[in-house]
């Protein structure tokens, strides 16, 4: 199979698995909104959950994956499976010890962390204390998810994508089950969600072990683990802690500022961010995971033109998906929150405020997608320093614009500042990459954008017209809302597909060609 076919296949496999995880994630957020609304307890939970999640980006799928996968891929393809297994064992031992120390430190330092991330809660009696308790319960989640990131990196290099991408499904199911089954029996019901996080973290790691064992890479602890390869990966990881986690850091800054806004603002941003991450998780993260092993292999074998071709193809796919997805999020924001979240606890006023944040977040989907594709190129060349330098400027943009935007537009301004910082991040990465690998020759991609934009505008206009018929301000009437939203999305997808085909967007040709090859291989000879 061609490189494009491999990337497309891996992205499709992970996209299907991630879709299942994201659907259960949406159900999870619906359960949280319906049980706890947007206020005291939900604000405390979201800030508490932000803390281990931020460190997860530092130690797990962010810097750890970016540092481990290129080195592991190089050893696996150049020195063989035996040496790769030894490297994995040493990295696993090292990570186990480091994350044990980090987890214990996080639990002990919880009061300081909570004041750092949610200082605005100090004005509400009992809110900081609840946030601290929730963080102490959930912080060990970081330990499980960091080991999971190492396992995922190994399995992805070996060509196994489905089960690792399915891991968040088990986290969501555990949280849903805990919230529904345990919260009615607890004096502080929100603690049930924290218990679900810990259980889900352990389950999503353990479920990977049979696949790891069959691949011959089940971990074995070793005494001497700090060899040259492990030190090389660790040195790559250290600067990557800031570089890869930039988006999560910006999100954390927004939530810290939101803690000083009226109660519920943290929850509005969280619910909007979760829906924003729905298409991001299904496609962008899947494509980024699929691209990194391919980029690492091309860099290790010094195949410069093949690397550029994979990059061009990946960016074209990103534009093909994120532009209509961003437009869809903006147009469908109120209908989606009205259908899935609105009830007596989460009223129409909360729906509108959450939808406004989503509209401000949505354009950032394109820039986040571009950044998630460009960053693996630097990691493939074992360059984690450049993203760090760029992250410094994007952090300044988010923090510098966040405060004035917040004063002007409240929580919506914080979402807009995050989108602006994502745009700056992608543009600076693009500029730095051109200096690293030379001219990229993206004439075809530019022409595709010219063809794609009118199709997206027509699609968005048609969807908006259909959605204007829905009773979005009314509680209930779920059947009619679902019918109108489903009709709008179906018409939008149809118009987009036909429009791309008629306008000659290259991705439609690629997809049709891959489908024809698949059918031809399955046809009887």
Kinemage of the C-alpha trace (Angstrom):
@kinemage 1
@onewidth
@group {chain A} dominant
@subgroup {mainchain}
@vectorlist {calphas} color= white
{ca unk a 1} P 0.000 0.000 0.000
{ca unk a 2} L 1.232 3.542 -0.808
{ca unk a 3} L 2.288 5.993 1.923
{ca unk a 4} L -0.906 7.982 1.338
{ca unk a 5} L -2.915 4.809 1.648
{ca unk a 6} L -1.157 3.868 4.886
{ca unk a 7} L -1.771 7.299 6.402
{ca unk a 8} L -5.379 7.313 5.229
{ca unk a 9} L -5.959 3.778 6.526
{ca unk a 10} L -4.384 4.481 9.929
{ca unk a 11} L -6.311 7.739 10.234
{ca unk a 12} L -9.553 5.950 9.325
{ca unk a 13} L -8.980 3.177 11.872
{ca unk a 14} L -8.188 5.625 14.650
{ca unk a 15} L -10.998 7.906 13.513
{ca unk a 16} L -13.573 5.123 13.897
{ca unk a 17} L -12.242 4.184 17.331
{ca unk a 18} L -12.025 7.807 18.408
{ca unk a 19} L -15.560 8.441 17.123
{ca unk a 20} L -16.852 5.823 19.537
{ca unk a 21} L -14.853 7.435 22.332
{ca unk a 22} L -16.079 10.927 21.443
{ca unk a 23} L -19.705 9.830 21.292
{ca unk a 24} L -19.433 8.376 24.783
{ca unk a 25} L -17.604 11.571 25.776
{ca unk a 26} L -20.594 13.584 24.595
{ca unk a 27} L -22.888 11.316 26.586
{ca unk a 28} L -20.605 11.778 29.594
{ca unk a 29} L -20.840 15.568 29.337
{ca unk a 30} L -24.612 15.346 28.922
{ca unk a 31} L -24.773 13.305 32.117
{ca unk a 32} L -22.600 15.838 33.960
{ca unk a 33} L -24.681 18.762 32.700
{ca unk a 34} L -27.971 17.099 33.610
{ca unk a 35} L -26.849 15.888 37.039
{ca unk a 36} L -24.706 18.845 38.125
{ca unk a 37} L -25.603 21.726 35.780
{ca unk a 38} L -23.202 24.684 35.483
{ca unk a 39} L -22.276 26.068 38.870
{ca unk a 40} L -20.546 25.356 42.185
{ca unk a 41} L -19.839 21.609 41.937
{ca unk a 42} L -19.256 21.428 38.160
{ca unk a 43} L -16.862 24.409 38.220
{ca unk a 44} L -14.863 22.735 41.019
{ca unk a 45} L -14.730 19.422 39.154
{ca unk a 46} L -13.609 20.941 35.848
{ca unk a 47} L -10.781 22.928 37.459
{ca unk a 48} L -9.702 19.870 39.473
{ca unk a 49} L -9.776 17.681 36.347
{ca unk a 50} L -7.821 20.336 34.429
{ca unk a 51} L -4.790 19.881 36.704
{ca unk a 52} L -3.974 16.191 36.006
{ca unk a 53} L -5.016 16.727 32.384
{ca unk a 54} L -2.494 19.517 31.978
{ca unk a 55} L 0.256 17.330 33.426
{ca unk a 56} L -0.977 14.543 31.161
{ca unk a 57} L -0.134 16.761 28.194
{ca unk a 58} L 3.281 17.400 29.690
{ca unk a 59} L 4.200 13.794 30.467
{ca unk a 60} L 1.918 11.703 28.281
{ca unk a 61} L 0.706 12.081 24.695
{ca unk a 62} L 2.405 15.438 24.348
{ca unk a 63} L 6.118 15.498 25.052
{ca unk a 64} L 6.522 11.795 25.865
{ca unk a 65} L 5.021 10.615 22.571
{ca unk a 66} L 6.909 13.259 20.597
{ca unk a 67} L 10.224 12.192 22.145
{ca unk a 68} L 9.701 8.423 22.390
{ca unk a 69} L 8.174 7.566 18.995
{ca unk a 70} L 11.002 8.930 16.767
{ca unk a 71} L 13.722 7.210 18.836
{ca unk a 72} L 11.767 3.942 19.144
{ca unk a 73} L 10.930 4.001 15.418
{ca unk a 74} L 14.587 4.564 14.509
{ca unk a 75} L 15.755 1.672 16.733
{ca unk a 76} L 12.981 -0.633 15.492
{ca unk a 77} L 13.621 0.004 11.787
{ca unk a 78} L 17.427 0.194 11.891
{ca unk a 79} L 18.437 -2.155 14.742
{ca unk a 80} L 15.565 -4.632 14.891
{ca unk a 81} L 12.831 -5.770 17.265
{ca unk a 82} L 15.121 -7.126 19.993
{ca unk a 83} L 16.861 -3.786 20.522
{ca unk a 84} L 13.530 -1.972 20.318
{ca unk a 85} L 12.135 -4.259 23.053
{ca unk a 86} L 15.125 -3.517 25.309
{ca unk a 87} L 14.655 0.216 24.732
{ca unk a 88} L 10.943 -0.040 25.539
{ca unk a 89} L 11.683 -1.911 28.798
{ca unk a 90} L 14.178 0.714 29.897
{ca unk a 91} L 11.817 3.576 29.038
{ca unk a 92} L 8.949 1.824 30.819
{ca unk a 93} L 10.995 1.389 33.993
{ca unk a 94} L 12.182 4.982 33.904
{ca unk a 95} L 8.679 6.348 33.285
{ca unk a 96} L 7.183 4.198 36.073
{ca unk a 97} L 9.602 5.643 38.631
{ca unk a 98} L 9.263 9.240 37.418
{ca unk a 99} L 5.455 9.187 37.320
{ca unk a 100} L 5.251 7.603 40.777
{ca unk a 101} L 7.255 10.536 42.149
{ca unk a 102} L 5.243 13.103 40.172
{ca unk a 103} L 1.928 11.629 41.307
{ca unk a 104} L 2.887 11.634 44.987
{ca unk a 105} L 4.146 15.211 44.672
{ca unk a 106} L 0.937 16.295 42.969
{ca unk a 107} L -1.261 14.831 45.693
{ca unk a 108} L 0.799 16.426 48.469
{ca unk a 109} L 0.986 19.795 46.703
{ca unk a 110} L -2.709 19.786 45.792
{ca unk a 111} L -3.690 22.885 47.859
{ca unk a 112} L -1.033 24.954 46.091
{ca unk a 113} L -1.992 23.651 42.650
{ca unk a 114} L -5.673 24.344 43.252
{ca unk a 115} L -4.994 27.939 44.289
{ca unk a 116} L -2.787 28.368 41.215
{ca unk a 117} L -5.380 27.050 38.762
{ca unk a 118} L -8.585 28.222 40.427
{ca unk a 119} L -7.619 31.199 42.563
{ca unk a 120} L -10.862 32.971 41.744
{ca unk a 121} L -12.784 30.346 43.729
{ca unk a 122} L -11.435 31.761 47.008
{ca unk a 123} L -14.343 34.206 47.120
{ca unk a 124} L -16.924 31.385 47.252
{ca unk a 125} L -17.023 29.539 50.621
{ca unk a 126} L -16.082 25.860 50.315
{ca unk a 127} L -15.329 25.932 46.571
{ca unk a 128} L -11.536 25.772 46.873
{ca unk a 129} L -11.806 22.987 49.462
{ca unk a 130} L -14.029 20.897 47.180
{ca unk a 131} L -11.675 21.484 44.248
{ca unk a 132} L -8.721 20.361 46.388
{ca unk a 133} L -10.486 17.164 47.450
{ca unk a 134} L -11.430 16.331 43.861
{ca unk a 135} L -7.872 16.954 42.657
{ca unk a 136} L -6.373 14.685 45.332
{ca unk a 137} L -8.701 11.889 44.242
{ca unk a 138} L -8.080 12.329 40.514
{ca unk a 139} L -4.383 13.189 40.332
{ca unk a 140} L -3.227 9.510 40.201
{ca unk a 141} L -5.039 9.356 36.851
{ca unk a 142} L -1.873 10.991 35.518
{ca unk a 143} L 0.160 7.880 36.410
{ca unk a 144} L -2.045 5.528 34.380
{ca unk a 145} L -2.443 7.776 31.353
{ca unk a 146} L 1.319 8.452 31.118
{ca unk a 147} L 2.081 4.728 30.933
{ca unk a 148} L -0.750 4.440 28.413
{ca unk a 149} L 0.964 7.047 26.196
{ca unk a 150} L 4.140 4.931 26.115
{ca unk a 151} L 2.149 1.814 25.241
{ca unk a 152} L 0.255 3.721 22.524
{ca unk a 153} L 3.522 4.929 20.969
{ca unk a 154} L 4.846 1.370 20.776
{ca unk a 155} L 1.645 -0.034 19.280
{ca unk a 156} L 1.345 2.783 16.719
{ca unk a 157} L 4.891 2.203 15.438
{ca unk a 158} L 4.006 -1.505 15.142
{ca unk a 159} L 0.928 -0.580 13.075
{ca unk a 160} L -1.677 -1.195 15.803
{ca unk a 161} L -4.012 1.801 16.012
{ca unk a 162} L -7.562 0.725 16.841
{ca unk a 163} L -7.442 -0.401 20.464
{ca unk a 164} L -5.134 2.411 21.667
{ca unk a 165} L -7.474 4.953 20.082
{ca unk a 166} L -10.413 3.252 21.793
{ca unk a 167} L -8.909 3.766 25.270
{ca unk a 168} L -10.850 6.969 26.148
{ca unk a 169} L -14.062 5.022 25.623
{ca unk a 170} L -13.380 3.084 28.816
{ca unk a 171} L -12.661 6.276 30.752
{ca unk a 172} L -15.970 7.752 29.614
{ca unk a 173} L -17.928 4.611 30.455
{ca unk a 174} L -16.420 4.484 33.936
{ca unk a 175} L -17.257 8.140 34.572
{ca unk a 176} L -20.820 7.725 33.284
{ca unk a 177} L -21.363 4.595 35.369
{ca unk a 178} L -19.945 6.181 38.516
{ca unk a 179} L -21.994 9.370 38.115
{ca unk a 180} L -25.259 7.534 37.509
{ca unk a 181} L -24.854 4.687 39.987
{ca unk a 182} L -22.875 6.205 42.878
{ca unk a 183} L -23.707 9.931 43.018
{ca unk a 184} L -27.226 9.437 44.523
{ca unk a 185} L -25.668 7.676 47.532
{ca unk a 186} L -22.878 10.172 48.289
{ca unk a 187} L -23.161 13.202 50.537
{ca unk a 188} L -21.108 15.099 47.915
{ca unk a 189} L -22.380 13.584 44.628
{ca unk a 190} L -19.654 15.083 42.420
{ca unk a 191} L -17.104 12.800 44.131
{ca unk a 192} L -18.567 9.919 42.135
{ca unk a 193} L -17.166 11.484 38.967
{ca unk a 194} L -13.695 11.674 40.496
{ca unk a 195} L -13.850 7.986 41.383
{ca unk a 196} L -14.848 7.217 37.798
{ca unk a 197} L -11.773 9.053 36.509
{ca unk a 198} L -9.393 6.882 38.560
{ca unk a 199} L -11.162 3.659 37.616
{ca unk a 200} L -11.224 4.661 33.936
{ca unk a 201} L -7.519 5.532 33.937
{ca unk a 202} L -6.600 2.073 35.211
{ca unk a 203} L -8.976 0.240 32.854
{ca unk a 204} L -7.830 2.016 29.683
{ca unk a 205} L -4.214 1.061 30.453
{ca unk a 206} L -4.868 -2.567 31.425
{ca unk a 207} L -6.991 -3.192 28.334
{ca unk a 208} L -3.876 -2.659 26.137
{ca unk a 209} L -1.768 -5.348 27.817
{ca unk a 210} L -3.039 -8.383 25.820
{ca unk a 211} L -2.235 -6.611 22.528
{ca unk a 212} L 1.170 -5.562 23.859
{ca unk a 213} L 1.863 -9.151 24.946
{ca unk a 214} L 0.912 -10.588 21.539
{ca unk a 215} L 3.233 -8.084 19.849
{ca unk a 216} L 6.112 -9.249 22.081
{ca unk a 217} L 6.524 -5.914 23.858
{ca unk a 218} L 5.023 -6.522 27.301
{ca unk a 219} L 7.114 -4.529 29.781
{ca unk a 220} L 9.709 -6.092 32.045
{ca unk a 221} L 11.360 -3.890 34.704
{ca unk a 222} L 15.121 -3.555 34.479
{ca unk a 223} L 17.748 -2.317 36.928
{ca unk a 224} L 19.954 -0.365 34.559
{ca unk a 225} L 17.669 1.834 32.498
{ca unk a 226} L 19.533 5.126 31.933
{ca unk a 227} L 21.492 4.193 28.812
{ca unk a 228} L 22.354 6.519 25.901
{ca unk a 229} L 19.052 5.946 24.044
{ca unk a 230} L 16.884 6.633 27.099
{ca unk a 231} L 18.883 9.764 27.889
{ca unk a 232} L 18.472 10.866 24.282
{ca unk a 233} L 14.684 10.447 24.494
{ca unk a 234} L 14.575 12.179 27.891
{ca unk a 235} L 16.544 15.148 26.559
{ca unk a 236} L 14.114 15.398 23.649
{ca unk a 237} L 11.203 15.240 26.078
{ca unk a 238} L 12.311 18.060 28.368
{ca unk a 239} L 11.899 20.949 25.902
{ca unk a 240} L 8.849 19.264 24.414
{ca unk a 241} L 7.022 19.623 27.744
{ca unk a 242} L 6.344 23.265 26.929
{ca unk a 243} L 6.174 22.949 23.152
{ca unk a 244} L 3.608 20.204 22.732
{ca unk a 245} L 1.415 21.291 25.644
{ca unk a 246} L 0.953 24.851 24.415
{ca unk a 247} L -2.708 24.431 23.534
{ca unk a 248} L -3.535 22.894 26.905
{ca unk a 249} L -1.553 25.604 28.691
{ca unk a 250} L -3.573 28.259 26.881
{ca unk a 251} L -6.758 26.465 27.848
{ca unk a 252} L -5.634 26.367 31.473
{ca unk a 253} L -4.893 30.094 31.441
{ca unk a 254} L -8.413 30.679 30.123
{ca unk a 255} L -9.949 28.603 32.912
{ca unk a 256} L -7.878 30.390 35.542
{ca unk a 257} L -9.114 33.752 34.272
{ca unk a 258} L -12.659 32.377 34.034
{ca unk a 259} L -12.575 31.507 37.734
{ca unk a 260} L -12.737 35.270 38.387
{ca unk a 261} L -15.851 35.661 36.206
{ca unk a 262} L -19.458 35.006 37.335
{ca unk a 263} L -20.174 31.478 38.543
{ca unk a 264} L -20.728 29.052 35.678
{ca unk a 265} L -18.172 30.639 33.330
{ca unk a 266} L -15.689 27.788 33.813
{ca unk a 267} L -18.431 25.308 32.950
{ca unk a 268} L -19.492 27.233 29.823
{ca unk a 269} L -15.927 27.137 28.521
{ca unk a 270} L -15.548 23.462 29.423
{ca unk a 271} L -18.717 22.316 27.658
{ca unk a 272} L -17.864 24.425 24.590
{ca unk a 273} L -14.320 23.089 24.557
{ca unk a 274} L -15.538 19.509 24.789
{ca unk a 275} L -17.773 19.918 21.730
{ca unk a 276} L -14.925 21.714 19.949
{ca unk a 277} L -12.712 18.699 20.673
{ca unk a 278} L -15.240 16.300 19.141
{ca unk a 279} L -14.053 16.711 15.508
{ca unk a 280} L -10.539 17.483 16.729
{ca unk a 281} L -10.294 14.144 18.520
{ca unk a 282} L -11.954 12.119 15.781
{ca unk a 283} L -9.768 13.276 12.913
{ca unk a 284} L -7.000 15.728 13.848
{ca unk a 285} L -5.527 13.701 16.706
{ca unk a 286} L -5.952 10.474 14.722
{ca unk a 287} L -4.160 11.913 11.694
{ca unk a 288} L -1.369 13.372 13.857
{ca unk a 289} L -0.813 9.962 15.489
{ca unk a 290} L -0.804 8.270 12.090
{ca unk a 291} L 1.636 10.785 10.610
{ca unk a 292} L 4.295 10.732 13.351
{ca unk a 293} L 5.525 7.132 12.733
{ca unk a 294} L 5.590 7.802 8.962
{ca unk a 295} L 7.474 11.079 9.388
{ca unk a 296} L 9.913 9.459 11.823
{ca unk a 297} L 10.630 6.647 9.363
{ca unk a 298} L 11.273 9.076 6.483
{ca unk a 299} L 13.543 11.205 8.674
{ca unk a 300} L 15.476 8.153 9.935
{ca unk a 301} L 15.976 6.884 6.366
{ca unk a 302} L 16.696 10.406 5.011
{ca unk a 303} L 13.779 10.306 2.565
{ca unk a 304} L 13.209 14.070 2.317
{ca unk a 305} L 10.814 14.142 -0.655
{ca unk a 306} L 8.696 11.321 0.764
{ca unk a 307} L 8.427 13.283 4.016
{ca unk a 308} L 7.270 16.397 2.140
{ca unk a 309} L 4.708 14.395 0.193
{ca unk a 310} L 3.279 12.894 3.398
{ca unk a 311} L 3.155 16.386 4.911
{ca unk a 312} L 1.363 17.861 1.898
{ca unk a 313} L -1.185 15.066 1.856
{ca unk a 314} L -1.814 15.379 5.607
{ca unk a 315} L -2.336 19.142 5.445
{ca unk a 316} L -4.750 18.754 2.544
{ca unk a 317} L -6.752 16.247 4.567
{ca unk a 318} L -6.740 18.618 7.561
{ca unk a 319} L -8.155 21.477 5.470
{ca unk a 320} L -10.704 19.141 3.869
{ca unk a 321} L -12.077 18.171 7.284
{ca unk a 322} L -11.539 21.168 9.574
{ca unk a 323} L -13.006 23.919 7.379
{ca unk a 324} L -16.485 22.357 7.110
{ca unk a 325} L -16.281 21.119 10.702
{ca unk a 326} L -15.518 24.633 12.000
{ca unk a 327} L -18.387 26.096 9.991
{ca unk a 328} L -20.694 23.341 11.215
{ca unk a 329} L -19.790 23.960 14.857
{ca unk a 330} L -20.576 27.657 14.518
{ca unk a 331} L -23.922 27.147 12.798
{ca unk a 332} L -25.047 24.206 14.957
{ca unk a 333} L -23.848 25.492 18.342
{ca unk a 334} L -27.208 26.471 19.874
{ca unk a 335} L -29.152 23.509 18.383
{ca unk a 336} L -26.606 20.956 19.667
{ca unk a 337} L -26.524 22.312 23.216
{ca unk a 338} L -30.310 22.739 23.227
{ca unk a 339} L -30.854 19.137 22.144
{ca unk a 340} L -28.267 17.349 24.253
{ca unk a 341} L -27.785 19.550 27.334
{ca unk a 342} L -30.876 21.688 27.940
{ca unk a 343} L -33.180 20.808 30.853
{ca unk a 344} L -34.450 22.408 34.053
{ca unk a 345} L -30.898 22.484 35.491
{ca unk a 346} L -29.206 23.694 32.294
{ca unk a 347} L -31.578 26.284 30.820
{ca unk a 348} L -31.653 28.250 27.563
{ca unk a 349} L -29.572 31.083 29.029
{ca unk a 350} L -26.800 28.575 29.784
{ca unk a 351} L -27.212 27.105 26.283
{ca unk a 352} L -26.661 30.507 24.670
{ca unk a 353} L -23.620 31.342 26.806
{ca unk a 354} L -22.026 27.979 26.066
{ca unk a 355} L -22.829 28.281 22.344
{ca unk a 356} L -21.228 31.744 22.219
{ca unk a 357} L -17.998 30.277 23.567
{ca unk a 358} L -18.123 27.494 20.960
{ca unk a 359} L -18.558 30.017 18.133
{ca unk a 360} L -15.422 31.797 19.342
{ca unk a 361} L -13.497 28.522 19.629
{ca unk a 362} L -14.587 27.034 16.278
{ca unk a 363} L -12.264 28.897 13.839
{ca unk a 364} L -9.333 27.656 15.908
{ca unk a 365} L -10.086 24.119 14.736
{ca unk a 366} L -8.262 24.809 11.462
{ca unk a 367} L -5.196 26.251 13.199
{ca unk a 368} L -5.046 23.490 15.801
{ca unk a 369} L -5.208 20.944 13.001
{ca unk a 370} L -2.346 22.554 11.098
{ca unk a 371} L -0.226 22.752 14.264
{ca unk a 372} L -0.856 19.107 15.116
{ca unk a 373} L 0.450 18.117 11.665
{ca unk a 374} L 3.438 20.475 11.548
{ca unk a 375} L 4.722 19.626 15.031
{ca unk a 376} L 5.411 15.916 14.230
{ca unk a 377} L 7.790 17.012 11.469
{ca unk a 378} L 10.013 18.718 14.043
{ca unk a 379} L 9.719 15.696 16.338
{ca unk a 380} L 10.626 13.360 13.476
{ca unk a 381} L 13.918 15.257 13.163
{ca unk a 382} L 14.279 15.069 16.972
{ca unk a 383} L 13.877 18.843 17.199
{ca unk a 384} L 11.688 19.696 20.176
{ca unk a 385} L 13.341 23.055 20.821
{ca unk a 386} L 11.730 24.979 17.978
{ca unk a 387} L 8.155 24.366 19.202
{ca unk a 388} L 9.278 25.590 22.637
{ca unk a 389} L 10.499 28.893 21.263
{ca unk a 390} L 7.272 29.295 19.343
{ca unk a 391} L 5.180 28.340 22.348
{ca unk a 392} L 6.653 31.243 24.305
{ca unk a 393} L 5.178 33.756 21.866
{ca unk a 394} L 1.800 32.037 21.642
{ca unk a 395} L 1.569 31.969 25.425
{ca unk a 396} L 2.160 35.724 25.435
{ca unk a 397} L -0.568 36.191 22.844
{ca unk a 398} L -3.079 34.166 24.851
{ca unk a 399} L -2.260 35.791 28.188
{ca unk a 400} L -1.861 39.290 26.724
{ca unk a 401} L -5.126 39.187 24.780
{ca unk a 402} L -7.048 37.077 27.306
{ca unk a 403} L -7.352 39.767 29.971
{ca unk a 404} L -8.563 42.646 27.761
{ca unk a 405} L -10.805 40.293 25.774
{ca unk a 406} L -12.253 38.966 29.059
{ca unk a 407} L -12.981 42.492 30.260
{ca unk a 408} L -14.751 43.251 26.969
{ca unk a 409} L -16.629 40.025 26.271
{ca unk a 410} L -16.388 37.852 29.411
{ca unk a 411} L -15.907 34.117 28.882
{ca unk a 412} L -16.397 34.533 25.106
{ca unk a 413} L -13.342 36.789 25.025
{ca unk a 414} L -11.263 34.055 26.648
{ca unk a 415} L -12.324 31.607 23.938
{ca unk a 416} L -11.443 34.171 21.241
{ca unk a 417} L -7.993 34.700 22.780
{ca unk a 418} L -7.396 30.933 22.630
{ca unk a 419} L -8.307 30.890 18.940
{ca unk a 420} L -5.966 33.799 18.204
{ca unk a 421} L -3.070 32.091 20.000
{ca unk a 422} L -3.716 28.875 18.038
{ca unk a 423} L -3.508 30.875 14.799
{ca unk a 424} L -0.201 32.445 15.836
{ca unk a 425} L 1.160 29.023 16.831
{ca unk a 426} L 0.379 27.452 13.451
{ca unk a 427} L 1.738 30.390 11.435
{ca unk a 428} L 5.036 30.465 13.350
{ca unk a 429} L 5.438 26.674 13.035
{ca unk a 430} L 4.840 26.972 9.294
{ca unk a 431} L 7.461 29.671 8.941
{ca unk a 432} L 10.022 27.719 10.969
{ca unk a 433} L 9.384 24.522 9.006
{ca unk a 434} L 10.026 26.188 5.653
{ca unk a 435} L 13.479 27.118 6.905
{ca unk a 436} L 14.089 23.535 8.076
{ca unk a 437} L 13.050 21.364 5.124
{ca unk a 438} L 13.018 23.865 2.248
{ca unk a 439} L 10.265 24.827 -0.231
{ca unk a 440} L 7.066 22.864 0.247
{ca unk a 441} L 5.377 23.516 -3.156
{ca unk a 442} L 1.813 23.730 -1.963
{ca unk a 443} L 0.274 25.086 -5.188
{ca unk a 444} L -2.197 22.203 -5.380
{ca unk a 445} L -3.261 22.731 -1.776
{ca unk a 446} L -3.873 26.446 -2.382
{ca unk a 447} L -6.023 25.613 -5.402
{ca unk a 448} L -7.949 23.113 -3.286
{ca unk a 449} L -8.684 25.865 -0.743
{ca unk a 450} L -10.088 28.089 -3.488
{ca unk a 451} L -12.359 25.244 -4.559
{ca unk a 452} L -13.271 24.249 -0.992
{ca unk a 453} L -14.266 27.613 0.524
{ca unk a 454} L -17.342 28.260 -1.686
{ca unk a 455} L -18.564 24.720 -1.011
{ca unk a 456} L -18.256 25.282 2.752
{ca unk a 457} L -20.149 28.590 2.548
{ca unk a 458} L -23.013 27.035 0.588
{ca unk a 459} L -23.157 24.117 3.029
{ca unk a 460} L -23.222 26.435 6.070
{ca unk a 461} L -25.959 28.618 4.556
{ca unk a 462} L -28.195 25.635 3.833
{ca unk a 463} L -27.684 24.180 7.322
{ca unk a 464} L -28.456 27.539 8.956
{ca unk a 465} L -31.674 27.878 6.952
{ca unk a 466} L -32.925 24.442 8.014
{ca unk a 467} L -31.967 24.938 11.665
{ca unk a 468} L -33.957 28.184 11.857
{ca unk a 469} L -37.094 26.007 11.936
{ca unk a 470} L -36.191 24.281 15.233
{ca unk a 471} L -37.752 25.015 18.666
{ca unk a 472} L -34.363 25.510 20.325
{ca unk a 473} L -35.602 27.805 23.121
{ca unk a 474} L -38.000 25.208 24.502
{ca unk a 475} L -37.154 22.563 27.097
{ca unk a 476} L -37.907 19.065 25.857
{ca unk a 477} L -39.299 18.366 22.362
{ca unk a 478} L -36.234 16.224 21.777
{ca unk a 479} L -37.794 14.310 18.890
{ca unk a 480} L -38.475 17.406 16.805
{ca unk a 481} L -35.083 18.912 17.656
{ca unk a 482} L -33.303 15.701 16.679
{ca unk a 483} L -35.259 15.518 13.421
{ca unk a 484} L -34.423 19.115 12.436
{ca unk a 485} L -30.762 18.826 13.436
{ca unk a 486} L -30.414 15.457 11.705
{ca unk a 487} L -31.980 16.821 8.513
{ca unk a 488} L -29.696 19.872 8.571
{ca unk a 489} L -26.535 17.798 9.086
{ca unk a 490} L -27.576 15.284 6.396
{ca unk a 491} L -28.275 18.020 3.845
{ca unk a 492} L -25.000 19.716 4.787
{ca unk a 493} L -22.966 16.536 4.288
{ca unk a 494} L -24.695 15.849 0.970
{ca unk a 495} L -24.101 19.374 -0.325
{ca unk a 496} L -20.480 19.270 0.810
{ca unk a 497} L -19.793 15.901 -0.820
{ca unk a 498} L -21.459 16.813 -4.124
{ca unk a 499} L -19.893 20.277 -4.124
{ca unk a 500} L -16.379 18.900 -3.571
{ca unk a 501} L -16.880 16.386 -6.372
{ca unk a 502} L -18.212 18.974 -8.834
{ca unk a 503} L -15.515 21.519 -7.936
{ca unk a 504} L -12.729 18.942 -8.300
{ca unk a 505} L -11.362 19.025 -4.738
{ca unk a 506} L -8.439 16.582 -4.775
{ca unk a 507} L -9.393 14.754 -1.561
{ca unk a 508} L -12.561 13.435 -3.201
{ca unk a 509} L -10.432 11.880 -5.938
{ca unk a 510} L -8.068 10.355 -3.355
{ca unk a 511} L -10.941 8.887 -1.341
{ca unk a 512} L -12.707 7.498 -4.419
{ca unk a 513} L -9.440 5.983 -5.686
{ca unk a 514} L -8.800 4.254 -2.357
{ca unk a 515} L -12.383 2.924 -2.302
{ca unk a 516} L -12.028 1.576 -5.850
{ca unk a 517} L -8.768 -0.189 -4.907
{ca unk a 518} L -10.432 -1.689 -1.843
{ca unk a 519} L -13.360 -2.964 -3.930
{ca unk a 520} L -11.029 -4.310 -6.618
{ca unk a 521} L -9.012 -6.288 -4.053
{ca unk a 522} L -12.174 -7.835 -2.613
{ca unk a 523} L -13.752 -8.622 -5.999
{ca unk a 524} L -13.645 -12.310 -7.046
{ca unk a 525} L -10.889 -13.089 -9.532
